[in-house]
């Protein structure tokens, strides 16, 4: 705190009792006396201690804590679910039920571990979401109240006043000077306390989500782009866009790197069927781009291995891609087993075209109509891109009912996919961020046709587990060989122990190496792939 080290912004909160405020560690204010300072893991804990957010450093306008992915205990699993909006949708009893404990025990654990109970944590999360919307959008204040997850405008006004010591309109005006704002919204005043309802469907919002530097955003876009399912998602010249199902309806979003090298962000432009889905969407985008990772600590640890040092130097801030939809990620992994990326992409595209649903108000892929300029976009090299995403990925119910008519390939794989779809549709298999990595992998491998690679891959992407090394993956072992590392699964696993707890990030470096040209040297054997290789998944 005394050194104002910005690397720790978002990882802990500094509470100054003499002034009654809490700050980020890098706050430029005068360093207080040690006797007047307490440290908290969460903003909610600072609120419970009677402190309000600093108006100067805005301690919640930073990336979140990486601890909730590194840790896999009850508190961390609860924090992931709270960020996904579970308390707003299901209440504390629903949150506790998902985790397998009573509300009383869950509250006791959270207070002991992070300094606040689930209601206080959810309240702080709503306040942070509301601040982002107030300062970066022209939504009406009433719409913001419901988009942030508040049950009423009265509750919204009271919470903003308690946390920021300002009214919502004052918070908006103070952070966004009138000269830099768009047209004033006709309802851009402090909202009446009763009688308002959320905005209608199709709301379009633009946000900037901060990342912790360094940040390899282009690498993530490339990873997502080569796996993009035609009709559902695509890589654009500036970013990545796709459709998505959320708890209250559909969404269509465009994501692109923005900001500076020192302060990277993701620009997120989204159209939503329901504003109530905004907070869960932001949480999932943050997980998709791994924005909260402690990139400097990860790079420092991996660079200790001479075999990875050059890769870390060339690509600092490499991230592990997350998941916007856990069920979709599982189906993608099942269809991508033991086939090339191109083959998996074709199979997923056929499945989506046959069983996916078009976005409301948009024609399906076979509909005729006037051409859309976006359908003929090109990438920077002039190569035609797939059409604008207008399909929602098929639900487990549709795949369970009609998948056999569409899927092609080995009977065992088709049976495995249909079996998973039936388990998801019946509620016998549940995938969410509240699972522990070990339990999720055990539950998946218990199903016919799912092995350790698929279970580990799903855990890595859905839960953001940072310490999974998929040594059975052929492309990963090819990348290890190119870097002079052991190329057999057993030896690579033994060597990889030195990368803990960041083995998932080491695996991303190995996958990157597998797709890079082999350094000059003796001629390769006929069985050895030369030049770029096609990765699985």
C-alpha positions as CSV (number, residue, x, y, z in Angstrom):
1,X,0.0,0.0,0.0
2,X,2.8,2.4,0.9
3,X,4.4,1.8,-2.5
4,X,1.1,2.3,-4.3
5,X,1.6,-0.9,-6.2
6,X,-1.1,-1.2,-8.8
7,X,-0.5,-4.9,-9.3
8,X,-2.6,-5.5,-6.2
9,X,-5.6,-3.4,-7.2
10,X,-8.6,-5.7,-6.9
11,X,-6.8,-8.3,-4.9
12,X,-7.4,-6.6,-1.5
13,X,-9.1,-3.5,-0.1
14,X,-7.5,-0.9,2.1
15,X,-9.8,0.5,4.8
16,X,-8.9,3.8,6.5
17,X,-11.0,4.2,9.6
18,X,-9.9,7.7,10.4
19,X,-11.6,8.9,7.2
20,X,-14.3,6.3,6.9
21,X,-13.3,5.2,3.4
22,X,-11.8,2.2,1.6
23,X,-9.4,2.5,-1.3
24,X,-7.5,0.4,-3.8
25,X,-3.8,-0.3,-2.8
26,X,-2.6,2.2,-5.4
27,X,-4.7,5.1,-4.3
28,X,-2.6,8.4,-4.6
29,X,-3.9,9.8,-1.3
30,X,-1.6,10.4,1.6
31,X,-0.5,7.2,3.2
32,X,-2.5,6.9,6.5
33,X,-1.1,5.8,9.8
34,X,-0.8,2.0,10.2
35,X,-3.0,2.1,13.3
36,X,-5.9,3.5,11.2
37,X,-5.8,0.9,8.5
38,X,-7.5,-2.5,8.1
39,X,-7.3,-4.8,5.1
40,X,-10.2,-6.6,3.5
41,X,-10.5,-9.2,0.8
42,X,-13.8,-7.8,-0.6
43,X,-15.6,-4.5,-0.8
44,X,-18.5,-6.1,1.0
45,X,-16.4,-6.6,4.0
46,X,-15.4,-2.9,4.0
47,X,-19.1,-2.0,3.7
48,X,-19.8,-4.2,6.7
49,X,-17.1,-2.3,8.6
50,X,-19.0,1.0,8.0
51,X,-16.7,2.3,5.2
52,X,-17.6,3.9,1.9
53,X,-15.8,3.8,-1.4
54,X,-13.1,6.4,-2.1
55,X,-14.3,9.0,-4.6
56,X,-10.7,9.6,-5.8
57,X,-9.5,6.1,-6.7
58,X,-12.8,4.3,-7.3
59,X,-11.6,1.0,-5.7
60,X,-14.2,-1.2,-7.7
61,X,-13.1,0.2,-11.1
62,X,-10.4,-2.4,-11.3
63,X,-10.1,-6.1,-12.3
64,X,-11.5,-8.5,-9.8
65,X,-9.6,-10.8,-7.5
66,X,-8.0,-13.9,-9.1
67,X,-8.3,-15.8,-5.8
68,X,-11.7,-17.2,-6.7
69,X,-10.3,-19.2,-9.5
70,X,-7.1,-20.2,-7.8
71,X,-9.0,-21.3,-4.7
72,X,-11.5,-24.1,-5.1
73,X,-13.0,-24.2,-1.6
74,X,-16.6,-23.4,-0.6
75,X,-16.0,-19.7,-0.3
76,X,-14.4,-19.4,-3.7
77,X,-17.2,-21.5,-5.3
78,X,-19.8,-19.2,-3.6
79,X,-18.0,-16.1,-4.9
80,X,-18.1,-17.4,-8.4
81,X,-21.8,-18.1,-8.2
82,X,-22.5,-14.7,-6.6
83,X,-20.7,-13.0,-9.4
84,X,-22.9,-14.9,-11.9
85,X,-26.0,-13.5,-10.3
86,X,-27.3,-16.6,-8.5
87,X,-28.4,-14.6,-5.4
88,X,-30.5,-12.3,-7.6
89,X,-32.2,-15.2,-9.3
90,X,-32.5,-17.8,-6.6
91,X,-31.8,-16.0,-3.3
92,X,-29.5,-17.2,-0.6
93,X,-31.4,-20.5,-0.2
94,X,-30.8,-21.2,-3.9
95,X,-27.2,-20.4,-3.6
96,X,-26.7,-22.6,-0.6
97,X,-28.6,-25.5,-2.3
98,X,-26.3,-25.3,-5.4
99,X,-23.3,-25.6,-3.1
100,X,-24.8,-28.4,-1.0
101,X,-24.9,-26.6,2.4
102,X,-27.5,-24.8,4.5
103,X,-27.8,-21.0,4.3
104,X,-26.7,-20.7,7.9
105,X,-23.5,-22.7,7.3
106,X,-22.7,-20.9,4.1
107,X,-23.1,-17.5,5.7
108,X,-20.8,-18.6,8.6
109,X,-18.1,-19.7,6.2
110,X,-18.3,-16.6,4.0
111,X,-18.1,-14.2,7.0
112,X,-15.1,-16.1,8.3
113,X,-13.3,-16.3,4.9
114,X,-14.1,-13.1,3.2
115,X,-15.6,-10.9,5.9
116,X,-19.2,-10.7,4.7
117,X,-22.2,-12.9,4.2
118,X,-23.9,-13.8,0.8
119,X,-26.4,-10.9,0.9
120,X,-23.8,-8.3,1.6
121,X,-21.5,-9.8,-1.1
122,X,-24.4,-9.7,-3.6
123,X,-25.3,-6.2,-2.6
124,X,-21.7,-5.0,-3.2
125,X,-21.7,-6.7,-6.6
126,X,-24.9,-4.9,-7.5
127,X,-23.4,-1.6,-6.5
128,X,-20.3,-2.1,-8.6
129,X,-22.4,-3.1,-11.6
130,X,-24.6,0.0,-11.1
131,X,-21.6,2.2,-11.0
132,X,-20.2,0.9,-14.2
133,X,-23.6,1.4,-15.9
134,X,-24.0,4.9,-14.5
135,X,-20.5,6.0,-15.7
136,X,-20.4,4.3,-19.1
137,X,-23.9,4.2,-20.5
138,X,-26.8,6.5,-21.2
139,X,-29.4,4.1,-19.7
140,X,-32.0,5.7,-17.6
141,X,-31.3,5.4,-13.9
142,X,-34.4,3.3,-13.4
143,X,-33.3,0.8,-16.0
144,X,-29.8,0.7,-14.4
145,X,-31.4,-0.2,-11.0
146,X,-33.0,-3.3,-12.5
147,X,-30.1,-4.2,-14.8
148,X,-27.8,-4.2,-11.8
149,X,-30.1,-6.7,-10.0
150,X,-31.8,-4.5,-7.5
151,X,-35.4,-5.5,-6.6
152,X,-36.6,-1.9,-6.4
153,X,-35.5,1.6,-7.1
154,X,-35.7,2.5,-3.4
155,X,-33.2,-0.3,-2.6
156,X,-31.0,1.0,-5.4
157,X,-30.9,4.6,-4.2
158,X,-30.2,3.5,-0.7
159,X,-27.3,1.3,-1.6
160,X,-25.6,3.8,-3.9
161,X,-25.9,6.4,-1.2
162,X,-24.4,4.1,1.4
163,X,-21.6,2.8,-0.7
164,X,-20.6,6.0,-2.7
165,X,-22.1,8.7,-0.5
166,X,-23.7,10.2,-3.6
167,X,-27.0,10.0,-5.4
168,X,-27.0,7.9,-8.6
169,X,-27.3,11.1,-10.8
170,X,-24.4,12.8,-8.9
171,X,-22.3,9.7,-9.3
172,X,-22.9,9.7,-13.1
173,X,-22.3,13.5,-13.4
174,X,-19.1,13.4,-11.4
175,X,-17.6,10.6,-13.4
176,X,-18.8,11.6,-16.9
177,X,-18.4,15.4,-17.6
178,X,-21.3,16.7,-19.7
179,X,-19.0,17.5,-22.6
180,X,-18.0,13.9,-23.0
181,X,-21.5,12.4,-22.7
182,X,-24.1,11.6,-25.3
183,X,-27.5,13.1,-25.3
184,X,-29.1,13.3,-21.9
185,X,-31.6,10.5,-21.4
186,X,-35.1,11.8,-20.8
187,X,-35.2,9.9,-17.6
188,X,-31.7,10.7,-16.5
189,X,-32.7,12.0,-13.0
190,X,-32.9,10.3,-9.7
191,X,-35.7,7.8,-10.2
192,X,-38.9,7.7,-8.2
193,X,-38.8,5.1,-5.6
194,X,-41.8,3.1,-6.6
195,X,-43.8,2.1,-9.7
196,X,-41.0,1.7,-12.3
197,X,-40.1,-1.5,-14.2
198,X,-37.1,-2.6,-16.2
199,X,-36.6,-1.5,-19.8
200,X,-37.9,-3.4,-22.8
201,X,-36.2,-6.0,-25.0
202,X,-33.4,-5.4,-27.3
203,X,-31.5,-3.0,-25.1
204,X,-28.1,-2.2,-26.5
205,X,-25.3,-1.3,-24.2
206,X,-21.5,-0.6,-24.5
207,X,-19.1,-1.1,-21.6
208,X,-15.4,-1.2,-21.0
209,X,-14.2,-4.1,-18.8
210,X,-10.7,-3.6,-17.3
211,X,-8.0,-6.3,-17.4
212,X,-4.9,-6.8,-15.4
213,X,-1.8,-6.1,-17.5
214,X,-0.1,-7.6,-19.4
215,X,-2.9,-8.9,-21.5
216,X,-2.7,-11.0,-24.6
217,X,-6.1,-10.1,-26.0
218,X,-5.2,-10.9,-29.6
219,X,-4.2,-14.4,-28.6
220,X,-7.6,-15.0,-27.1
221,X,-9.3,-13.7,-30.1
222,X,-7.3,-16.0,-32.4
223,X,-8.1,-19.0,-30.1
224,X,-11.9,-18.2,-30.3
225,X,-11.8,-17.3,-34.0
226,X,-10.4,-20.5,-35.3
227,X,-13.0,-22.4,-33.4
228,X,-15.9,-20.1,-34.2
229,X,-19.2,-22.0,-35.1
230,X,-20.8,-20.6,-38.3
231,X,-24.0,-18.8,-37.5
232,X,-23.3,-18.7,-33.7
233,X,-20.1,-16.8,-33.6
234,X,-17.3,-15.3,-35.7
235,X,-14.0,-13.5,-35.6
236,X,-14.3,-10.0,-37.1
237,X,-11.5,-7.6,-38.2
238,X,-11.8,-5.8,-34.9
239,X,-12.8,-8.5,-32.4
240,X,-15.2,-11.4,-31.8
241,X,-19.0,-11.6,-31.8
242,X,-21.5,-14.2,-31.0
243,X,-25.0,-15.0,-29.7
244,X,-25.7,-16.4,-26.3
245,X,-28.5,-17.7,-24.0
246,X,-28.7,-16.1,-20.6
247,X,-31.0,-16.8,-17.7
248,X,-33.7,-14.4,-18.9
249,X,-33.3,-14.5,-22.6
250,X,-31.0,-14.1,-25.6
251,X,-28.0,-11.8,-26.1
252,X,-25.9,-10.7,-29.0
253,X,-22.4,-9.3,-28.2
254,X,-19.3,-7.9,-29.8
255,X,-16.0,-8.0,-27.9
256,X,-12.7,-6.3,-28.8
257,X,-9.5,-5.4,-27.1
258,X,-9.2,-1.7,-26.2
259,X,-7.3,0.6,-23.8
260,X,-3.6,0.7,-23.6
261,X,-0.8,-1.7,-22.9
262,X,-0.5,-0.5,-19.3
263,X,-4.3,-0.4,-18.8
264,X,-5.9,-2.9,-21.2
265,X,-9.7,-3.3,-21.4
266,X,-12.3,-5.2,-23.4
267,X,-14.9,-3.2,-25.2
268,X,-18.2,-5.0,-24.9
269,X,-21.2,-4.0,-27.0
270,X,-24.2,-6.1,-26.2
271,X,-27.9,-6.3,-27.2
272,X,-30.0,-8.0,-24.5
273,X,-33.5,-9.4,-24.4
274,X,-33.6,-8.5,-20.7
275,X,-31.5,-6.0,-18.8
276,X,-31.7,-8.3,-15.8
277,X,-29.1,-10.4,-17.6
278,X,-26.4,-7.7,-17.9
279,X,-24.6,-8.5,-14.6
280,X,-24.3,-12.2,-15.4
281,X,-23.2,-11.4,-18.9
282,X,-20.4,-9.1,-17.6
283,X,-19.3,-11.8,-15.2
284,X,-19.1,-14.4,-18.0
285,X,-17.2,-12.1,-20.4
286,X,-14.7,-11.5,-17.7
287,X,-14.3,-15.2,-17.3
288,X,-14.1,-15.8,-21.0
289,X,-11.2,-13.4,-21.4
290,X,-9.7,-14.3,-18.0
291,X,-9.5,-10.6,-17.2
292,X,-8.8,-11.1,-13.4
293,X,-5.7,-13.3,-13.8
294,X,-2.6,-12.1,-12.0
295,X,-0.6,-12.0,-15.3
296,X,2.6,-10.7,-13.8
297,X,2.8,-13.4,-11.1
298,X,2.0,-16.1,-13.7
299,X,4.6,-14.9,-16.2
300,X,7.2,-14.6,-13.5
301,X,6.6,-18.1,-12.3
302,X,6.6,-19.7,-15.7
303,X,9.7,-17.8,-16.9
304,X,11.7,-19.5,-14.2
305,X,11.7,-22.6,-16.5
306,X,14.3,-21.9,-19.2
307,X,12.2,-23.9,-21.7
308,X,9.3,-21.4,-21.3
309,X,11.2,-18.2,-20.7
310,X,11.4,-17.2,-24.4
311,X,7.7,-18.0,-25.0
312,X,6.7,-15.9,-21.9
313,X,9.0,-13.0,-23.1
314,X,7.5,-13.1,-26.6
315,X,3.8,-13.4,-25.5
316,X,3.4,-11.8,-22.0
317,X,0.1,-12.0,-20.3
318,X,-1.2,-15.1,-22.0
319,X,-4.6,-16.1,-20.8
320,X,-6.7,-19.3,-20.5
321,X,-9.9,-18.8,-22.4
322,X,-13.0,-19.3,-20.3
323,X,-16.6,-20.2,-21.2
324,X,-19.8,-18.2,-21.7
325,X,-22.0,-21.3,-21.7
326,X,-20.8,-24.4,-19.7
327,X,-23.1,-26.8,-21.5
328,X,-22.0,-25.6,-24.9
329,X,-18.4,-26.0,-23.9
330,X,-19.0,-29.6,-22.9
331,X,-20.6,-30.4,-26.3
332,X,-17.7,-28.7,-28.1
333,X,-15.2,-30.8,-26.2
334,X,-17.1,-34.0,-27.0
335,X,-17.3,-33.2,-30.7
336,X,-13.7,-32.1,-30.7
337,X,-12.2,-35.2,-29.3
338,X,-9.6,-36.9,-31.6
339,X,-10.5,-34.7,-34.6
340,X,-9.0,-31.5,-36.1
341,X,-10.3,-28.1,-35.3
342,X,-11.7,-27.8,-38.8
343,X,-13.6,-31.1,-38.5
344,X,-15.0,-30.1,-35.1
345,X,-16.1,-26.7,-36.4
346,X,-17.9,-28.3,-39.3
347,X,-19.7,-30.8,-37.1
348,X,-20.7,-28.0,-34.6
349,X,-21.9,-25.8,-37.5
350,X,-24.1,-28.6,-38.9
351,X,-25.5,-29.2,-35.4
352,X,-26.3,-25.6,-34.9
353,X,-27.8,-25.1,-38.3
354,X,-30.1,-28.1,-37.8
355,X,-31.1,-27.6,-34.2
356,X,-30.2,-24.1,-33.2
357,X,-32.8,-21.3,-32.9
358,X,-32.6,-18.0,-34.7
359,X,-32.4,-14.8,-32.7
360,X,-35.9,-13.3,-32.3
361,X,-36.5,-10.9,-35.2
362,X,-33.8,-12.4,-37.3
363,X,-34.3,-14.9,-40.2
364,X,-32.8,-18.3,-40.0
365,X,-29.8,-19.3,-42.1
366,X,-31.9,-20.5,-45.0
367,X,-34.2,-17.5,-45.2
368,X,-34.1,-15.2,-48.2
369,X,-34.1,-11.5,-48.0
370,X,-32.0,-8.4,-48.9
371,X,-28.3,-8.8,-48.4
372,X,-26.8,-7.5,-45.2
373,X,-23.4,-5.7,-45.6
374,X,-22.2,-7.4,-42.4
375,X,-22.6,-10.7,-44.1
376,X,-19.8,-9.8,-46.5
377,X,-17.2,-8.4,-44.0
378,X,-13.6,-9.3,-44.6
379,X,-10.6,-9.7,-42.3
380,X,-7.5,-7.4,-42.6
381,X,-6.1,-9.8,-45.2
382,X,-9.2,-9.5,-47.4
383,X,-10.5,-13.0,-46.6
384,X,-14.3,-13.3,-46.5
385,X,-15.7,-13.9,-43.0
386,X,-18.7,-16.0,-42.0
387,X,-22.0,-14.2,-41.8
388,X,-23.2,-12.3,-38.8
389,X,-24.2,-14.6,-35.9
390,X,-27.9,-15.1,-35.8
391,X,-28.3,-18.6,-34.3
392,X,-28.4,-19.7,-30.7
393,X,-26.4,-22.8,-30.0
394,X,-28.8,-25.8,-29.6
395,X,-30.1,-26.6,-26.1
396,X,-29.4,-30.0,-24.4
397,X,-33.1,-30.8,-24.9
398,X,-32.9,-30.3,-28.7
399,X,-29.8,-32.4,-28.9
400,X,-31.2,-35.2,-26.8
401,X,-34.4,-35.3,-28.9
402,X,-33.0,-34.8,-32.4
403,X,-29.2,-35.2,-32.2
404,X,-29.1,-38.7,-33.7
405,X,-30.6,-37.3,-36.9
406,X,-27.8,-34.8,-37.3
407,X,-24.6,-36.1,-35.7
408,X,-22.2,-38.1,-37.8
409,X,-19.2,-40.2,-36.7
410,X,-18.4,-43.2,-34.5
411,X,-21.5,-44.7,-32.8
412,X,-19.8,-44.6,-29.4
413,X,-19.2,-40.9,-29.7
414,X,-22.7,-40.2,-30.8
415,X,-24.0,-42.3,-27.9
416,X,-21.8,-40.3,-25.5
417,X,-23.1,-37.0,-26.8
418,X,-26.7,-38.0,-26.6
419,X,-26.2,-39.5,-23.1
420,X,-24.7,-36.2,-21.9
421,X,-27.6,-34.2,-23.5
422,X,-30.2,-36.4,-21.8
423,X,-28.4,-36.1,-18.4
424,X,-28.3,-32.3,-18.8
425,X,-31.9,-32.1,-20.0
426,X,-33.1,-34.2,-17.0
427,X,-31.1,-32.2,-14.5
428,X,-29.0,-35.3,-13.6
429,X,-25.9,-33.4,-14.7
430,X,-25.5,-29.7,-13.7
431,X,-22.6,-27.6,-15.0
432,X,-21.9,-24.2,-13.4
433,X,-19.1,-22.2,-11.8
434,X,-20.1,-23.4,-8.3
435,X,-18.5,-26.8,-8.9
436,X,-15.1,-27.7,-7.5
437,X,-12.6,-28.8,-10.2
438,X,-12.1,-32.3,-8.6
439,X,-15.9,-33.0,-8.2
440,X,-16.7,-31.8,-11.7
441,X,-14.0,-34.0,-13.3
442,X,-15.2,-37.0,-11.3
443,X,-18.8,-36.4,-12.3
444,X,-17.9,-36.1,-16.0
445,X,-15.6,-39.1,-16.2
446,X,-18.3,-41.2,-14.6
447,X,-20.4,-40.7,-17.7
448,X,-19.8,-43.2,-20.7
449,X,-17.6,-41.8,-23.4
450,X,-15.9,-39.0,-21.3
451,X,-12.3,-39.4,-20.4
452,X,-9.8,-37.4,-18.4
453,X,-8.9,-35.1,-21.3
454,X,-12.5,-33.9,-21.9
455,X,-13.2,-33.6,-18.1
456,X,-10.0,-31.6,-17.6
457,X,-10.6,-29.4,-20.6
458,X,-14.1,-28.5,-19.4
459,X,-12.9,-27.8,-15.9
460,X,-10.2,-25.6,-17.2
461,X,-12.5,-23.5,-19.3
462,X,-15.7,-23.5,-17.3
463,X,-14.2,-23.0,-13.8
464,X,-11.1,-21.2,-14.9
465,X,-9.0,-23.8,-13.1
466,X,-5.4,-22.5,-13.4
467,X,-3.6,-25.8,-12.7
468,X,-4.6,-28.4,-15.2
469,X,-2.1,-29.8,-17.7
470,X,-3.7,-31.9,-20.4
471,X,-0.7,-34.2,-21.1
472,X,-2.7,-36.6,-23.1
473,X,-3.3,-33.9,-25.7
474,X,-1.2,-34.6,-28.9
475,X,-0.9,-31.0,-29.9
476,X,0.2,-30.0,-26.5
477,X,2.9,-32.6,-26.5
478,X,4.0,-31.5,-29.9
479,X,4.4,-28.0,-28.6
480,X,6.4,-29.3,-25.6
481,X,8.7,-31.1,-28.0
482,X,9.3,-27.9,-30.0
483,X,10.3,-26.2,-26.8
484,X,12.7,-28.9,-25.9
485,X,10.5,-30.4,-23.2
486,X,9.6,-34.0,-22.6
487,X,7.2,-35.2,-25.3
488,X,5.7,-38.2,-23.5
489,X,2.6,-37.8,-21.2
490,X,4.3,-39.2,-18.1
491,X,7.5,-37.3,-18.4
492,X,5.8,-34.0,-19.3
493,X,3.5,-34.4,-16.3
494,X,6.5,-34.9,-14.1
495,X,8.3,-31.8,-15.6
496,X,5.1,-29.8,-15.3
497,X,5.0,-30.1,-11.5
498,X,7.4,-27.1,-11.4
499,X,4.7,-25.0,-13.1
500,X,2.1,-25.4,-10.4
501,X,-0.2,-23.7,-9.6
502,X,-0.1,-22.3,-13.2
503,X,-0.1,-25.4,-15.3
504,X,-3.1,-24.4,-17.4
505,X,-1.2,-21.3,-18.5
506,X,1.9,-23.3,-19.3
507,X,-0.4,-25.5,-21.5
508,X,-1.5,-22.4,-23.4
509,X,2.2,-21.7,-24.2
510,X,2.7,-25.3,-25.4
511,X,-0.4,-25.1,-27.6
512,X,0.9,-21.8,-29.0
513,X,4.3,-23.4,-29.7
514,X,2.6,-26.4,-31.5
515,X,1.1,-23.9,-34.1
516,X,4.4,-22.1,-34.6
517,X,7.0,-23.0,-37.3
518,X,9.7,-25.3,-36.1
519,X,13.1,-23.7,-35.5
520,X,15.8,-24.4,-38.1
521,X,17.6,-27.7,-37.4
522,X,18.0,-31.2,-38.8
523,X,15.4,-32.5,-41.2
524,X,12.2,-33.8,-39.6
525,X,11.3,-37.5,-39.8
526,X,8.4,-38.4,-42.2
527,X,6.0,-38.9,-39.2
528,X,6.9,-35.6,-37.6
529,X,4.6,-32.6,-38.5
530,X,6.4,-29.7,-40.1
531,X,5.3,-26.1,-39.9
532,X,1.9,-25.1,-38.4
533,X,-0.2,-27.9,-37.2
534,X,-4.0,-28.1,-36.8
535,X,-4.9,-28.2,-33.2
536,X,-7.6,-30.3,-31.7
537,X,-10.6,-28.9,-29.9
